[in-house]
Amino acid sequence: MPPPVIAIHVTDRDGNRATVSGNVGLSMMEVLRDSGDFGVAAICGGLCSCATCHVYVDDTWLPKLKNRHNDEQEILVALSSFKPKNSRLSCQIPVTAELDGIALAVAPED
């Protein structure tokens, strides 16, 4: 049986909106990188070391996410595009059924 699929609402850097499907068990970074030209380079491949998968998570979805861990926090605060409340590395957000319908925006390149 294939893994469940959720809807992810993405706003790219130009303000264009799209809805993509993501398999539960992947990371948001993998879905964004593989789903189209959202500008998510994911240079480190999800190792939480490059910040090329930086996104802003919509306020309504923040309570459903785990808190940032120290490595993620250190990388994010060094970015000029850092938003204390909404910034996340998409490689650190697992796709779960609970996040069906999540809205996020790809952060500007830093």
C-alpha positions in Angstrom: 0.0 0.0 0.0 1.5 3.4 -0.9 2.1 6.0 1.8 -0.7 8.5 2.4 -0.5 11.8 0.5 -1.2 15.3 1.8 -1.8 18.6 0.2 0.9 21.3 0.6 0.0 24.9 -0.4 3.2 26.7 -1.5 3.9 30.3 -2.4 7.1 30.8 -4.4 9.4 33.7 -4.3 7.4 35.5 -7.0 4.2 35.2 -5.1 2.8 32.4 -7.3 0.7 29.9 -5.4 0.5 26.1 -6.1 -0.7 23.1 -4.4 1.5 20.0 -4.4 1.1 16.5 -3.1 3.6 15.1 -0.5 4.0 11.5 0.6 3.9 11.0 4.4 7.3 10.0 5.5 9.3 12.4 3.3 10.5 15.9 4.4 8.9 19.1 3.2 12.2 19.8 1.6 12.1 16.6 -0.5 8.6 17.4 -1.7 9.4 21.1 -2.6 12.6 20.1 -4.3 11.0 17.4 -6.3 7.6 19.0 -7.1 8.6 22.0 -9.2 10.6 25.1 -9.6 10.1 26.6 -6.2 13.8 27.5 -5.8 14.5 25.1 -3.1 18.1 24.0 -3.9 18.5 21.7 -0.9 22.3 21.7 -1.4 23.1 19.7 1.7 20.4 17.1 0.9 18.5 17.6 4.2 21.4 17.6 6.7 20.4 20.9 8.2 23.6 22.7 7.2 22.9 25.0 4.2 19.6 26.9 4.7 18.8 26.6 0.9 15.4 25.1 1.9 14.3 28.0 4.2 10.6 28.5 4.2 8.0 30.6 6.2 5.3 28.5 7.7 1.9 30.1 7.9 0.9 31.1 11.5 -2.0 28.7 11.7 0.2 25.7 11.2 3.0 26.6 13.7 1.3 24.8 16.6 1.4 21.5 14.7 5.2 21.6 14.2 7.8 20.5 16.7 10.0 23.3 18.0 13.3 24.1 16.2 16.2 22.2 17.5 19.5 24.0 18.2 21.2 23.4 14.9 18.2 24.6 12.9 17.9 27.7 15.1 21.6 28.6 14.7 21.4 28.4 10.9 18.2 30.4 10.7 19.1 33.3 13.0 22.2 34.0 10.8 20.0 34.7 7.8 19.0 38.2 6.8 15.6 36.8 5.8 15.0 35.2 9.2 11.5 35.7 10.7 11.6 34.6 14.4 8.1 33.2 14.4 7.8 31.6 10.9 11.2 30.6 9.6 11.9 26.9 9.3 14.2 24.7 7.3 11.9 22.5 5.3 14.3 19.6 5.6 13.4 19.6 9.3 9.7 19.4 8.8 8.5 15.8 8.3 5.5 15.3 6.1 2.8 13.9 8.4 -1.0 13.3 7.9 -1.6 16.0 10.6 -0.1 18.6 8.2 -2.6 18.0 5.3 -3.3 21.4 3.9 -0.2 23.2 5.3 0.6 26.6 3.8 4.1 27.8 3.5 6.2 30.3 1.5 9.7 29.8 0.1 11.9 32.4 1.7 14.1 34.8 -0.3 17.5 33.6 -1.2 20.1 34.7 1.3 
